[in-house]
Amino acid sequence: MLAILPLLTYGGYFLFLYNRNPEIDRRRILLRTAVVWGVYLVIGTELLSLFHWVTQVGLALFWMAGLVASAAWMTITHRLQKKPIILSRLKVRLTVQNSILLSIICVICIATAIIAWVAPPNTIDSLAYHMPKVAHWAQDQAVHFYSTGMYAQNNMPPGAEMILLQFYVLAQSDRLVNFVEWLAMLGSLIGVSVLAAQLGARKIGQFFAAVFAVTLPMGIAQASSTMTDYVVTFWVICAASETLAALTESFDWRMPALASLAAGLAVLTKQIAAAYLFPFGILFAVVLVRRVGWKRSIGWAVLAILLACSVMAGHISRTYLTYHNLISDPTHVSEHANALLTPQGILSNVTRNAALQTGTPWPKVTEEVWMFVLKVHVKLGVDMDDPRTTSIGPYRRITLNLSENNVGNPVHAVLILFCFPITLILGKKLGRNVVFYTLIVISTFIFFSAMFKWQIFGSRYHLPFFVLSAPVFGVLLGRFLPDWSLDVVGLTLLALSWTWLVHLVERPVIQKPGDTDYPSIFQQSREDLYFSPSIRNSKVIYDEMLGRIRAANCSSIGVMISGASVEYPIWVAMDAPRKDLQIEWIVSGPTRKFAKANFKPCAVICQNCPQEWQSVRDLPLVEELSSGYQLFLAKPIP
């Protein structure tokens, strides 16, 4: 299967880097390999896009070239230099306690992998812009901006979707796309164990750091999805690992280079990465000055910026040419950038962001948190729903939530609230690097709250903070608690996270009446699973419209739906990707200039179009459906 080529190429790169530096922890080599692989993917996809070669054949040749290059290196090294190729072998001696923690990790990884395989992408954001973006690129055989009424399809950074594109095109289906987030979770678990080791954690502490991360409810929800938060988390972890390496080891050029490239990949995936990277960037700058002096530090800083920008160059240039702005559409920036950069505005966001993680099934706790947040805002003299600090609101009482859009991490948040102060108090015993790291992780949450407006769906943006927190627990608990107690804590975290593993609203393994009314993913067809509970009622409408379009043998469809509606089910129903299928938006906004002049639809799906419209693009109105949908079709079926 061609879709395995990117993974084989990753394996080739790993052998290359491992043989060059066999003395380095293999887990760090895995992270470094991922950064090199990610840069190769982004730059290669951008180059292929220039010639519209993002096809199954084009991508297969692209990944085979990377694989052949690594194989050629191994052949040359073995025959000409007479150096043996070192194959990495796992030689892990596990204690009983370590085996229990590893079992916890395996249970969640295996369960989420099964869910990722059975269930298709069905989160609202995935259906509205993540997957449609991938489908449009596959159709046009290039990563570029295109005409769309869902502006997030162009505005949002494309890093994660570029990875999705590889598996979508190579497999000619979306069967494997959920595994991008799953692999990012797996990489993040390896990453936090590396960070814990760099901070001096014992082996069992390194395992526990991974257990802390893998049991995060939001992480569990994301691991079987095509959302992008675990991907950005993974790249942040890679950058953090190189920063700690510069702090704790002999300095070499690979550390700033790889940290910069990882940072570029993170920001290319999601702009919130800047908040989590900035504190680590400050630490790296301090380390550079102490290691190489001011003059050389300036040179390294310039190089770091150039490397990070080289990864983002394609998206930045497209954004500037379209919106005359390097970040995004100015309207989009103003919707999400915090406009009250005062202590009051920042503390307002910190308080409400923290409250997003407090959802419990106990009404008394919910009310206490609500009253606390209210009192804080009264003291600050700031409205809880101040538009300068709020993107999507209003702020409401935070309860236990099983939907991927609003999952919180209440137990882990409580552990952080109690254990971080203890870590700082015991700083002398744990070492200054642990203290520095803990302060940096705390500052990432503050920077995030300062840079971005609060929104009710913002708990997923905190995933990098919680995963970055995991190594602190590996060091602290591994140092002061007996090994058996870490197993108890790990099993407790697994038990408390079990609800999100089996009862997630969008992809339930077991139906839970009252909380998860959606049938189990094993009791539904894949076609039905695209319509999660929040849009379940839309399925009848889509089936009727697209059934008539298929019956008319129409394969050029115009789309005029609202930005809040889901586009991807149209592609699924029309059996995309398909060479003879063309789906294009018909819009009048800023992306209209990307519209294809020769596009002649034989059907137009319109939503909330004026009632007096009896035709669109010379196609007659044949049906009006609920939710404001109208179908214009060339060959109406009696």
C-alpha positions as CSV (number, residue, x, y, z in Angstrom):
1,M,0.0,0.0,0.0
2,L,1.4,3.3,-1.1
3,A,0.3,5.1,2.1
4,I,3.1,3.3,4.0
5,L,5.8,5.1,2.0
6,P,6.0,8.1,4.3
7,L,6.5,5.8,7.3
8,L,9.2,3.8,5.5
9,T,11.0,7.0,4.6
10,Y,10.8,8.1,8.3
11,G,12.4,4.7,9.1
12,G,15.2,5.4,6.6
13,Y,15.9,8.8,8.1
14,F,15.9,7.4,11.6
15,L,18.6,4.9,10.6
16,F,20.6,7.7,9.0
17,L,20.5,9.9,12.1
18,Y,21.0,7.1,14.6
19,N,24.1,5.8,12.8
20,R,25.6,9.3,12.8
21,N,24.9,9.7,16.5
22,P,24.5,6.3,18.1
23,E,25.5,7.7,21.6
24,I,22.3,9.8,21.7
25,D,19.2,8.4,23.3
26,R,17.2,6.7,20.6
27,R,14.0,8.5,21.8
28,R,15.7,11.8,21.0
29,I,16.7,10.5,17.6
30,L,13.0,9.6,17.0
31,L,12.1,13.2,17.7
32,R,14.8,14.6,15.6
33,T,13.9,12.3,12.7
34,A,10.3,13.5,12.9
35,V,11.5,17.1,12.5
36,V,13.6,16.3,9.5
37,W,10.7,14.2,8.1
38,G,8.3,17.1,8.7
39,V,10.5,19.6,6.9
40,Y,11.0,17.3,4.0
41,L,7.2,16.8,3.8
42,V,6.4,20.5,3.8
43,I,9.1,21.7,1.4
44,G,8.5,18.8,-0.9
45,T,4.7,19.3,-1.0
46,E,5.2,23.0,-1.7
47,L,7.6,22.2,-4.6
48,L,5.2,19.6,-6.0
49,S,2.4,22.1,-5.8
50,L,4.2,24.4,-8.2
51,F,3.7,21.9,-10.9
52,H,0.4,20.4,-9.7
53,W,2.1,17.1,-9.0
54,V,0.4,16.4,-5.7
55,T,-1.0,13.2,-7.1
56,Q,-0.8,9.6,-6.0
57,V,2.1,9.0,-8.5
58,G,3.8,12.3,-7.6
59,L,3.7,11.7,-3.9
60,A,4.7,8.1,-4.2
61,L,7.8,9.1,-6.2
62,F,8.5,11.9,-3.8
63,W,8.6,9.6,-0.8
64,M,10.4,6.9,-2.7
65,A,13.1,9.4,-3.4
66,G,13.6,10.0,0.3
67,L,13.7,6.3,0.9
68,V,16.2,5.7,-1.9
69,A,18.4,8.5,-0.6
70,S,18.6,7.0,2.9
71,A,19.2,3.5,1.4
72,A,22.0,4.9,-0.9
73,W,23.7,6.4,2.1
74,M,23.6,3.1,4.0
75,T,25.0,1.3,1.0
76,I,27.8,3.8,0.5
77,T,28.7,3.7,4.2
78,H,28.7,0.0,4.3
79,R,30.7,-0.7,1.1
80,L,33.0,2.2,0.6
81,Q,33.8,3.3,4.2
82,K,33.5,-0.2,5.5
83,K,31.4,0.9,8.4
84,P,28.7,-1.5,9.6
85,I,25.1,-0.2,9.7
86,I,23.9,-0.2,13.2
87,L,20.3,-1.3,13.5
88,S,18.6,0.0,16.6
89,R,17.4,-2.8,18.8
90,L,15.1,-2.4,21.8
91,K,16.8,-3.7,24.9
92,V,14.4,-2.6,27.6
93,R,14.5,-4.3,31.0
94,L,11.2,-3.6,32.7
95,T,10.5,-3.9,36.4
96,V,7.0,-5.0,37.4
97,Q,6.1,-1.3,38.3
98,N,7.4,-0.1,34.9
99,S,5.4,-2.9,33.1
100,I,2.2,-1.7,34.8
101,L,2.7,1.8,33.6
102,L,3.6,0.7,30.1
103,S,0.4,-1.4,30.1
104,I,-1.7,1.7,30.8
105,I,0.0,3.4,27.9
106,C,-0.7,0.5,25.6
107,V,-4.3,0.2,26.6
108,I,-5.1,3.8,25.6
109,C,-2.9,3.7,22.5
110,I,-4.5,0.5,21.2
111,A,-8.0,1.6,22.0
112,T,-7.7,5.0,20.3
113,A,-6.0,3.3,17.3
114,I,-9.0,1.0,16.9
115,I,-11.4,4.0,17.2
116,A,-9.3,6.0,14.7
117,W,-9.6,3.1,12.2
118,V,-13.3,2.4,12.6
119,A,-14.6,6.0,12.8
120,P,-14.2,8.5,10.0
121,P,-13.5,12.2,10.6
122,N,-16.7,13.6,12.2
123,T,-15.8,16.6,14.4
124,I,-17.5,19.8,13.2
125,D,-14.2,21.6,12.5
126,S,-12.9,18.6,10.6
127,L,-16.0,18.4,8.4
128,A,-16.2,22.2,7.9
129,Y,-12.6,23.1,7.1
130,H,-9.8,20.6,7.9
131,M,-10.9,17.8,5.6
132,P,-12.5,20.0,2.9
133,K,-9.1,21.8,2.6
134,V,-7.4,18.5,2.1
135,A,-10.0,17.4,-0.5
136,H,-9.7,20.7,-2.5
137,W,-5.9,20.3,-2.5
138,A,-6.2,16.7,-3.7
139,Q,-8.6,17.8,-6.5
140,D,-6.4,20.7,-7.6
141,Q,-3.2,18.6,-7.1
142,A,-1.6,21.5,-5.3
143,V,-1.5,23.2,-1.9
144,H,-2.8,26.7,-2.5
145,F,-5.5,29.2,-1.7
146,Y,-8.8,28.7,-3.5
147,S,-12.2,30.2,-3.7
148,T,-14.2,29.4,-0.5
149,G,-16.9,30.7,1.7
150,M,-15.4,29.0,4.7
151,Y,-12.4,31.3,5.1
152,A,-10.7,29.1,7.8
153,Q,-10.0,26.7,4.9
154,N,-7.4,29.3,3.7
155,N,-6.7,31.4,6.8
156,M,-5.7,28.7,9.2
157,P,-2.1,27.4,9.0
158,P,-2.0,24.2,6.9
159,G,0.8,22.2,8.6
160,A,-1.4,19.3,9.9
161,E,-3.5,19.2,6.8
162,M,-0.3,18.8,4.7
163,I,0.3,15.6,6.6
164,L,-3.3,14.5,6.2
165,L,-2.9,15.2,2.4
166,Q,-0.2,12.6,2.1
167,F,-2.3,9.7,3.4
168,Y,-5.5,11.0,1.8
169,V,-4.0,11.0,-1.7
170,L,-1.7,7.9,-1.3
171,A,-4.5,5.8,0.1
172,Q,-7.2,7.4,-2.1
173,S,-9.5,7.6,0.9
174,D,-9.8,9.1,4.3
175,R,-9.3,5.7,6.1
176,L,-5.9,6.7,7.5
177,V,-6.3,10.4,8.2
178,N,-7.2,10.0,11.9
179,F,-3.8,8.4,12.5
180,V,-2.0,11.6,12.0
181,E,-3.2,12.8,15.4
182,W,-2.7,9.4,16.8
183,L,0.9,9.3,15.7
184,A,1.3,12.8,17.1
185,M,0.1,11.5,20.4
186,L,2.5,8.6,20.3
187,G,5.3,10.9,19.5
188,S,4.3,13.3,22.3
189,L,4.4,10.4,24.8
190,I,7.9,9.5,23.7
191,G,8.7,13.2,23.9
192,V,7.6,13.7,27.4
193,S,9.6,10.7,28.5
194,V,12.6,12.3,26.9
195,L,12.0,15.6,28.6
196,A,11.6,13.8,32.0
197,A,14.9,12.1,31.4
198,Q,16.6,15.4,30.5
199,L,15.3,16.8,33.8
200,G,16.8,13.9,35.7
201,A,13.8,11.6,36.3
202,R,14.3,8.0,37.1
203,K,13.1,5.4,34.6
204,I,9.8,4.9,36.3
205,G,9.4,8.7,36.4
206,Q,9.8,8.8,32.6
207,F,7.1,6.1,32.2
208,F,4.8,8.0,34.6
209,A,5.3,11.2,32.6
210,A,4.0,9.4,29.6
211,V,1.1,8.0,31.6
212,F,0.2,11.5,32.8
213,A,0.0,12.6,29.2
214,V,-1.8,9.6,27.7
215,T,-4.6,9.8,30.2
216,L,-5.5,13.4,29.4
217,P,-9.2,13.4,28.4
218,M,-8.6,16.0,25.7
219,G,-5.7,14.0,24.4
220,I,-7.8,10.8,24.3
221,A,-10.4,12.7,22.3
222,Q,-7.9,14.2,19.9
223,A,-6.0,10.9,19.3
224,S,-8.8,9.5,17.1
225,S,-9.6,12.8,15.3
226,T,-8.4,15.0,12.5
227,M,-8.2,18.0,14.7
228,T,-4.7,19.5,14.9
229,D,-4.0,20.1,18.6
230,Y,-1.9,17.0,19.1
231,V,0.2,17.7,16.0
232,V,1.1,21.2,17.3
233,T,1.7,19.7,20.7
234,F,4.2,17.2,19.3
235,W,6.2,19.9,17.4
236,V,6.3,22.0,20.6
237,I,7.6,19.0,22.5
238,C,10.4,18.6,19.9
239,A,11.4,22.2,20.2
240,A,11.3,21.9,24.0
241,S,13.6,18.8,23.9
242,E,16.2,20.6,21.9
243,T,16.0,23.6,24.3
244,L,16.7,21.4,27.3
245,A,19.5,19.7,25.4
246,A,21.2,23.0,24.9
247,L,20.7,23.7,28.7
248,T,22.0,20.4,30.0
249,E,24.5,19.1,27.4
250,S,27.4,20.2,25.4
251,F,26.2,22.7,22.8
252,D,26.3,21.9,19.1
253,W,24.7,23.5,16.0
254,R,22.0,20.8,15.6
255,M,20.2,22.0,18.8
256,P,19.2,25.6,17.6
257,A,18.7,24.3,14.0
258,L,16.3,21.5,15.0
259,A,14.6,23.7,17.6
260,S,14.0,26.4,15.0
261,L,12.7,23.9,12.4
262,A,10.4,22.3,15.0
263,A,9.1,25.8,16.0
264,G,8.4,26.5,12.3
265,L,6.5,23.3,12.0
266,A,4.5,24.1,15.1
267,V,3.5,27.6,14.0
268,L,2.7,26.3,10.5
269,T,0.3,23.9,12.2
270,K,-1.4,26.3,14.5
271,Q,-0.7,29.9,15.5
272,I,-1.3,29.3,19.2
273,A,2.1,27.5,19.1
274,A,3.7,30.9,19.4
275,A,2.5,31.3,22.9
276,Y,4.0,28.0,24.0
277,L,7.2,28.4,22.1
278,F,8.0,32.0,23.2
279,P,9.2,31.1,26.8
280,F,11.4,28.3,25.5
281,G,12.8,30.7,22.9
282,I,13.7,33.1,25.7
283,L,15.5,30.3,27.6
284,F,17.3,29.2,24.5
285,A,18.5,32.8,23.9
286,V,19.9,33.0,27.4
287,V,21.6,29.6,27.0
288,L,23.1,30.8,23.7
289,V,24.5,33.9,25.2
290,R,26.1,32.0,28.0
291,R,27.5,29.3,25.7
292,V,28.8,31.2,22.7
293,G,28.6,35.0,23.6
294,W,26.6,37.9,22.3
295,K,28.1,38.2,18.8
296,R,27.7,34.5,17.9
297,S,24.3,34.5,19.5
298,I,23.0,37.1,17.1
299,G,24.1,35.0,14.2
300,W,22.4,32.0,15.6
301,A,19.2,34.0,16.2
302,V,19.2,35.2,12.6
303,L,19.7,31.7,11.4
304,A,17.0,30.4,13.7
305,I,14.5,32.9,12.3
306,L,15.4,32.1,8.7
307,L,15.0,28.3,9.3
308,A,11.6,28.7,11.0
309,C,10.5,31.0,8.2
310,S,11.7,28.7,5.5
311,V,9.2,26.1,6.7
312,M,6.4,28.6,6.8
313,A,7.4,30.5,3.6
314,G,4.7,29.0,1.3
315,H,1.8,29.8,3.6
316,I,3.2,33.2,4.6
317,S,3.6,34.3,1.0
318,R,0.1,33.1,0.0
319,T,-1.4,34.9,3.0
320,Y,0.5,38.2,2.2
321,L,-0.5,38.1,-1.4
322,T,-4.1,37.5,-0.5
323,Y,-4.6,39.7,2.6
324,H,-1.5,41.9,2.6
325,N,-0.9,40.5,6.1
326,L,1.8,38.0,7.1
327,I,-0.4,36.3,9.7
328,S,-3.9,35.9,8.3
329,D,-7.0,37.9,7.2
330,P,-6.9,41.0,9.4
331,T,-10.5,40.3,10.4
332,H,-9.5,36.8,11.6
333,V,-6.6,38.3,13.5
334,S,-8.8,40.8,15.3
335,E,-11.3,38.0,16.2
336,H,-8.7,36.0,18.1
337,A,-6.0,38.4,19.3
338,N,-6.5,39.7,22.8
339,A,-7.1,43.5,22.6
340,L,-6.9,44.2,26.4
341,L,-3.2,43.7,27.1
342,T,-3.5,44.9,30.7
343,P,-3.0,43.0,33.9
344,Q,-6.8,43.0,34.2
345,G,-7.4,41.6,30.7
346,I,-4.7,39.0,31.1
347,L,-5.9,37.8,34.5
348,S,-9.5,37.7,33.2
349,N,-8.3,35.2,30.4
350,V,-6.1,33.2,32.8
351,T,-9.1,32.8,35.2
352,R,-11.6,31.7,32.5
353,N,-9.1,29.5,30.7
354,A,-8.3,27.7,34.0
355,A,-12.1,27.4,34.6
356,L,-12.5,25.5,31.3
357,Q,-10.6,22.6,33.0
358,T,-12.9,22.4,36.0
359,G,-15.9,20.5,34.6
360,T,-17.2,17.9,37.0
361,P,-20.5,16.0,37.5
362,W,-21.1,17.8,40.8
363,P,-23.3,20.9,40.6
364,K,-21.9,22.4,43.8
365,V,-18.4,22.4,42.4
366,T,-19.7,24.0,39.2
367,E,-21.5,26.7,41.1
368,E,-18.4,27.4,43.3
369,V,-16.2,27.8,40.2
370,W,-18.8,30.1,38.6
371,M,-19.0,32.3,41.6
372,F,-15.2,32.5,41.9
373,V,-14.8,33.6,38.3
374,L,-17.5,36.1,38.8
375,K,-16.0,37.6,41.9
376,V,-12.6,37.8,40.2
377,H,-14.1,39.8,37.4
378,V,-16.0,42.1,39.8
379,K,-12.7,42.8,41.5
380,L,-10.9,43.4,38.2
381,G,-13.7,45.7,37.0
382,V,-13.9,43.7,33.7
383,D,-16.9,42.1,32.1
384,M,-16.7,38.3,31.8
385,D,-17.8,38.6,28.2
386,D,-15.8,41.7,27.3
387,P,-15.4,41.6,23.5
388,R,-11.8,42.8,23.8
389,T,-10.9,39.6,25.6
390,T,-13.6,37.2,24.3
391,S,-13.8,35.5,20.9
392,I,-16.6,33.0,21.3
393,G,-18.8,33.1,24.4
394,P,-20.5,33.8,26.6
395,Y,-18.8,32.4,29.6
396,R,-21.1,29.9,31.2
397,R,-21.0,27.4,34.0
398,I,-18.5,24.7,33.1
399,T,-19.8,21.2,33.6
400,L,-18.5,17.7,32.8
401,N,-18.4,17.4,29.0
402,L,-17.9,14.3,26.8
403,S,-17.8,16.2,23.5
404,E,-14.5,16.6,21.8
405,N,-15.1,20.3,21.4
406,N,-15.3,21.0,25.1
407,V,-13.5,18.2,26.9
408,G,-11.6,19.4,30.0
409,N,-8.8,17.8,32.1
410,P,-10.1,18.4,35.6
411,V,-8.1,15.7,37.5
412,H,-4.9,16.6,35.8
413,A,-5.6,20.3,36.4
414,V,-6.0,19.6,40.1
415,L,-2.7,17.7,40.2
416,I,-0.9,20.6,38.5
417,L,-2.5,23.1,40.9
418,F,-1.1,21.2,43.9
419,C,2.1,19.7,42.6
420,F,3.6,22.7,40.7
421,P,4.0,24.8,44.0
422,I,5.5,21.7,45.7
423,T,8.0,21.4,42.8
424,L,9.1,25.0,43.2
425,I,9.4,24.7,47.0
426,L,11.5,21.6,46.7
427,G,13.6,23.2,43.9
428,K,16.9,22.7,45.7
429,K,16.4,19.0,45.9
430,L,15.0,18.6,42.4
431,G,17.6,20.9,40.7
432,R,17.5,24.3,39.1
433,N,16.7,22.9,35.7
434,V,13.4,21.4,37.0
435,V,12.6,24.8,38.5
436,F,13.4,26.6,35.3
437,Y,11.3,24.1,33.3
438,T,8.3,24.4,35.7
439,L,8.4,28.2,35.6
440,I,8.5,28.1,31.8
441,V,5.5,25.7,31.6
442,I,3.5,28.0,33.9
443,S,4.5,31.0,31.8
444,T,3.2,29.3,28.6
445,F,-0.3,29.3,30.0
446,I,0.1,33.0,30.9
447,F,1.4,33.9,27.5
448,F,-1.4,32.0,25.8
449,S,-4.0,33.9,27.9
450,A,-2.2,37.2,27.1
451,M,-2.0,36.7,23.4
452,F,-5.4,35.1,22.5
453,K,-9.0,35.9,23.3
454,W,-10.9,33.5,25.5
455,Q,-13.5,31.2,23.9
456,I,-15.8,28.6,25.1
457,F,-14.2,26.0,22.9
458,G,-10.7,26.9,24.0
459,S,-9.9,23.9,26.2
460,R,-8.4,22.0,23.3
461,Y,-5.8,24.9,22.9
462,H,-4.5,24.0,26.3
463,L,-3.3,20.5,25.3
464,P,0.3,21.6,24.8
465,F,0.3,23.1,28.3
466,F,-0.9,19.8,29.9
467,V,1.5,17.6,27.9
468,L,4.4,19.9,28.7
469,S,3.5,19.6,32.4
470,A,3.9,15.8,32.3
471,P,7.7,15.7,32.8
472,V,7.4,17.7,36.0
473,F,5.3,14.9,37.5
474,G,7.8,12.3,36.3
475,V,10.6,14.0,38.2
476,L,8.6,14.9,41.3
477,L,6.7,11.7,41.9
478,G,9.5,9.5,40.7
479,R,11.8,11.2,43.3
480,F,9.6,11.2,46.4
481,L,7.1,8.4,46.0
482,P,7.7,4.6,46.1
483,D,7.4,2.9,42.8
484,W,4.3,1.0,43.6
485,S,2.5,4.2,44.4
486,L,3.1,5.6,40.9
487,D,1.3,2.5,39.6
488,V,-1.6,3.3,41.8
489,V,-1.7,6.9,40.6
490,G,-1.4,5.7,37.0
491,L,-4.2,3.2,37.3
492,T,-6.4,5.8,39.0
493,L,-5.8,8.3,36.1
494,L,-6.7,5.5,33.7
495,A,-9.9,4.8,35.6
496,L,-10.9,8.4,35.8
497,S,-10.2,8.9,32.0
498,W,-12.1,5.8,31.0
499,T,-15.3,7.7,30.4
500,W,-13.8,9.8,27.6
501,L,-12.2,6.7,26.1
502,V,-15.4,4.7,25.7
503,H,-18.2,7.4,25.9
504,L,-16.9,10.2,23.8
505,V,-19.9,11.9,22.2
506,E,-18.6,11.9,18.6
507,R,-17.1,8.4,18.7
508,P,-18.6,6.3,21.5
509,V,-17.4,2.8,21.9
510,I,-20.2,2.1,24.4
511,Q,-23.4,3.9,24.3
512,K,-24.2,5.7,27.6
513,P,-27.9,6.6,27.8
514,G,-28.4,10.2,28.8
515,D,-24.9,11.3,28.1
516,T,-24.1,9.5,24.8
517,D,-27.3,8.9,23.0
518,Y,-25.3,8.3,19.8
519,P,-25.0,4.5,19.1
520,S,-21.6,2.8,19.3
521,I,-19.3,3.3,16.4
522,F,-19.4,-0.5,16.0
523,Q,-23.2,-0.4,15.5
524,Q,-23.2,2.1,12.6
525,S,-22.0,2.2,9.1
526,R,-19.0,4.4,8.2
527,E,-21.3,6.6,6.1
528,D,-23.6,7.3,9.1
529,L,-20.7,8.0,11.4
530,Y,-19.7,11.1,9.4
531,F,-22.7,12.8,10.9
532,S,-21.9,13.3,14.6
533,P,-24.8,14.0,17.0
534,S,-24.7,17.8,16.6
535,I,-25.4,17.5,12.8
536,R,-27.2,14.2,12.8
537,N,-30.4,15.8,11.5
538,S,-28.5,17.1,8.5
539,K,-27.9,13.6,7.1
540,V,-31.4,13.3,5.6
541,I,-30.9,16.6,3.8
542,Y,-27.5,15.7,2.4
543,D,-28.7,12.3,1.4
544,E,-31.6,13.7,-0.5
545,M,-29.7,16.5,-2.3
546,L,-26.7,14.4,-3.2
547,G,-28.8,11.4,-4.2
548,R,-30.5,13.6,-6.8
549,I,-27.2,14.9,-8.0
550,R,-25.8,11.4,-8.4
551,A,-28.9,10.3,-10.2
552,A,-28.4,13.2,-12.6
553,N,-24.9,11.9,-13.3
554,C,-23.6,15.3,-12.3
555,S,-19.9,15.6,-11.2
556,S,-19.4,19.4,-11.2
557,I,-21.0,20.8,-8.1
558,G,-21.1,24.4,-7.0
559,V,-21.2,25.1,-3.2
560,M,-22.9,28.2,-1.7
561,I,-23.4,27.1,2.0
562,S,-22.8,29.1,5.1
563,G,-19.4,29.2,6.8
564,A,-20.9,27.3,9.8
565,S,-22.1,24.4,7.7
566,V,-20.1,21.2,6.9
567,E,-18.8,20.7,3.4
568,Y,-16.9,17.4,3.7
569,P,-20.0,15.1,3.6
570,I,-20.5,16.3,0.0
571,W,-17.1,15.0,-0.9
572,V,-17.7,11.7,0.8
573,A,-21.1,11.2,-0.8
574,M,-19.6,11.9,-4.2
575,D,-16.9,9.2,-3.6
576,A,-14.0,11.7,-3.5
577,P,-11.2,11.7,-4.3
578,R,-12.1,11.1,-8.0
579,K,-10.5,12.4,-11.2
580,D,-13.8,13.2,-12.8
581,L,-15.2,15.1,-9.8
582,Q,-15.1,18.9,-9.4
583,I,-16.5,20.7,-6.4
584,E,-16.0,24.4,-6.2
585,W,-17.3,27.3,-4.1
586,I,-19.2,30.1,-5.6
587,V,-18.5,33.2,-3.5
588,S,-18.3,36.9,-3.7
589,G,-15.8,37.5,-0.9
590,P,-12.0,38.1,-0.9
591,T,-11.2,34.7,-2.3
592,R,-13.4,35.2,-5.3
593,K,-10.3,36.0,-7.4
594,F,-9.2,32.3,-7.0
595,A,-12.4,31.0,-8.7
596,K,-11.9,28.9,-11.8
597,A,-13.2,30.9,-14.8
598,N,-14.0,27.7,-16.8
599,F,-16.0,26.1,-14.0
600,K,-19.5,25.2,-15.2
601,P,-21.5,23.4,-12.5
602,C,-24.4,21.1,-13.3
603,A,-25.6,21.4,-9.7
604,V,-25.5,24.1,-7.1
605,I,-26.1,23.5,-3.4
606,C,-27.2,26.8,-1.9
607,Q,-28.0,27.6,1.7
608,N,-30.1,30.7,2.7
609,C,-30.1,32.0,-0.8
610,P,-32.8,34.7,-1.5
611,Q,-36.2,33.1,-1.9
612,E,-36.8,35.0,-5.2
613,W,-33.9,33.2,-6.8
614,Q,-35.3,30.7,-9.3
615,S,-31.9,29.9,-10.9
616,V,-28.2,30.0,-10.3
617,R,-25.6,29.8,-13.0
618,D,-28.5,29.0,-15.4
619,L,-29.5,26.0,-13.3
620,P,-33.2,25.9,-12.3
621,L,-34.3,25.6,-8.7
622,V,-35.6,22.0,-8.3
623,E,-36.0,21.7,-4.5
624,E,-36.1,23.6,-1.2
625,L,-35.2,21.7,1.9
626,S,-35.2,22.4,5.6
627,S,-32.3,24.3,7.2
628,G,-32.5,26.8,4.3
629,Y,-30.9,24.4,1.7
630,Q,-31.9,24.8,-1.9
631,L,-30.8,22.6,-4.8
632,F,-30.3,23.9,-8.4
633,L,-29.9,21.2,-10.9
634,A,-29.4,20.9,-14.7
635,K,-31.4,17.7,-15.1
636,P,-34.2,17.6,-12.5
637,I,-35.4,14.0,-11.7
638,P,-39.2,13.5,-11.6
